[in-house]
Amino acid sequence: SRAAVVLAAGGGSRWDGDGHKLLAEVDGRPLAAHALAAAARAGLEELVVVTGAADLSGVLAGVLAEALPVAIKVLHNDRWAEGQAGSLGLAITHAAAVGHDAVVVGLADSPGVPPEAWRAVAAAEAELAVATFAGRRRPPALIGRSLWDQLPKVGDQGARGLLDERPDLVVEVPCSGDPYDVDTMEDLRRWT
């Protein structure tokens, strides 16, 4: 079984708008709602959301209100300021405890990644796979159980290091959509 993991814990240090970027409005919904809904609609066994700096309870309630038949597990990373590795570690620990074979990891600040991209990466027959958009590697990425202990435990890198270190294992999955993440107000204007 495979879980979709949305990393939504970061502080958004480059964000120059009001409040937290994940709560900024894009097309009438909070930024994070787009990624969460796409990951939920992908139809994997479970959706794991790792929260931190921003209070996403309202956003998550909105996603759940869409009556998506998906199990959602919310994990809060108290140590979100220490970087992405800790958030991914929380998700991996949960996935291992529940018995998933792989996780498909994406980011809450990428509103243009569609459910089909999550689904395609999840369907890859591989221990390590990554979406490509117009030939460029971007999240989501699939990480099989056999590689979980090779992920970084500290710092701000998630799966990227593993993709660089194990090119022999990487399966690229061509996807449609827009993988760009929103870090600044300028980025946000691209979407509105």
C-alpha positions in Angstrom: 0.0 0.0 0.0 1.1 3.6 -0.7 0.6 6.8 1.2 0.5 10.3 -0.2 2.6 12.6 2.0 2.1 16.4 1.9 4.9 18.4 3.6 3.2 21.5 5.0 5.3 22.3 8.0 7.8 25.0 6.9 7.9 28.6 8.0 7.9 30.0 4.5 11.0 32.1 5.2 11.1 33.8 1.8 7.4 34.8 1.9 6.9 38.5 1.8 3.2 38.7 2.1 0.9 38.9 5.1 0.4 35.8 7.3 1.7 32.4 6.3 2.0 31.6 2.6 0.0 28.4 2.8 -3.0 30.4 3.9 -2.7 32.9 1.1 -5.6 32.8 -1.3 -5.2 31.3 -4.8 -8.4 31.0 -6.9 -10.6 31.5 -3.9 -9.0 28.9 -1.7 -6.0 28.8 0.6 -2.8 27.9 -1.3 -2.3 24.6 0.7 -5.9 23.5 -0.1 -4.9 22.9 -3.8 -2.1 20.5 -3.0 -4.0 18.7 -0.3 -7.1 18.2 -2.5 -4.9 16.9 -5.4 -3.1 14.5 -3.1 -6.4 13.3 -1.6 -8.0 12.9 -5.0 -5.1 10.7 -6.1 -6.8 7.9 -4.2 -3.9 6.4 -2.4 -4.5 4.3 0.7 -3.8 7.2 3.0 -3.1 10.9 3.0 -0.5 12.0 5.5 -0.1 15.7 6.1 2.8 17.1 8.2 2.0 20.5 9.7 4.2 22.9 11.6 4.4 26.7 11.4 0.9 27.4 10.0 -2.4 26.4 11.5 -3.9 24.4 8.7 -6.9 23.0 10.7 -9.3 25.1 8.7 -7.8 24.1 5.4 -7.9 20.5 6.3 -11.5 20.7 7.4 -12.3 22.2 4.0 -10.6 19.4 2.2 -12.4 16.8 4.4 -15.7 18.6 3.7 -15.3 17.7 0.1 -16.3 14.2 1.3 -13.3 12.5 -0.3 -13.2 8.9 0.7 -9.7 9.0 1.9 -8.1 8.4 5.3 -6.2 11.5 6.4 -3.6 11.4 9.1 -2.3 14.8 10.4 1.1 14.8 12.1 2.4 18.0 13.7 6.1 18.6 13.6 7.0 20.7 16.6 10.5 21.0 15.3 9.5 22.3 11.9 12.1 25.1 12.0 14.9 22.5 11.8 14.0 21.7 8.2 12.2 19.3 5.9 14.1 16.1 6.9 12.4 16.0 10.3 8.9 16.4 8.7 9.6 13.6 6.2 11.0 11.5 9.1 7.7 11.8 11.0 5.8 10.7 7.9 8.1 7.8 7.3 7.8 6.6 10.9 4.0 6.7 10.6 4.1 4.9 7.2 6.3 2.2 8.7 4.1 1.7 11.7 1.0 1.4 9.5 2.7 -0.9 7.1 2.9 1.1 3.9 5.3 -0.2 1.2 6.1 3.3 -0.2 5.3 7.0 0.3 4.7 9.5 -2.5 6.0 12.9 -1.1 4.9 16.3 -2.4 4.8 19.9 -1.2 1.9 22.0 0.1 3.0 25.1 -1.8 2.7 23.6 -5.3 -0.9 24.3 -6.4 -0.5 23.2 -10.0 0.4 19.5 -9.4 -2.7 17.6 -10.4 -4.1 14.3 -8.9 -2.9 12.5 -12.0 0.7 13.3 -11.3 0.4 11.9 -7.7 -1.3 8.8 -9.2 1.3 8.3 -11.9 4.2 8.5 -9.6 2.5 6.2 -7.1 2.0 3.6 -9.9 5.6 3.5 -10.8 7.1 0.0 -10.4 10.2 1.3 -8.6 11.7 1.9 -5.2 12.6 5.5 -6.2 10.6 7.5 -8.7 10.1 11.2 -9.4 7.7 13.3 -11.5 9.1 15.2 -14.4 7.3 18.2 -15.8 8.6 19.2 -19.3 11.7 17.1 -18.5 12.5 18.7 -15.1 12.4 16.6 -12.0 10.0 18.0 -9.4 7.9 16.6 -6.5 6.0 14.4 -6.0 8.6 11.6 -5.5 8.0 8.0 -4.6 10.3 6.4 -1.9 10.0 2.7 -1.3 10.4 1.2 2.1 13.8 -0.3 1.4 15.2 3.3 1.1 13.5 4.9 4.1 16.6 4.4 6.4 18.7 6.2 3.8 16.8 9.5 4.0 18.4 12.4 5.9 17.5 12.7 9.5 18.4 16.4 9.9 18.5 19.5 7.7 16.3 20.9 5.0 16.6 18.1 2.4 13.9 15.6 1.8 14.1 13.1 -1.0 16.4 15.3 -3.2 19.7 13.9 -1.8 18.5 10.3 -2.3 17.6 11.1 -6.0 21.1 12.5 -6.5 22.9 9.6 -4.7 21.0 6.7 -6.3 20.6 7.6 -10.0 20.7 3.9 -10.8 17.3 3.5 -9.0 15.5 6.5 -10.2 12.5 6.1 -12.5 11.3 9.3 -14.1 7.5 9.6 -14.5 6.5 12.3 -17.1 3.5 14.3 -15.8 1.4 17.1 -16.9 0.7 20.1 -14.7 2.7 23.0 -13.3 5.2 22.0 -10.6 6.3 25.4 -9.5 6.1 26.2 -5.8 5.0 29.5 -4.3 7.6 31.1 -2.1 7.0 34.8 -2.6 4.1 37.2 -3.4 5.5 37.4 -6.9 5.1 33.7 -7.3 1.6 33.9 -6.0 0.7 36.5 -8.7 1.5 33.9 -11.3 -1.5 31.9 -10.0 -4.1 34.6 -9.5 
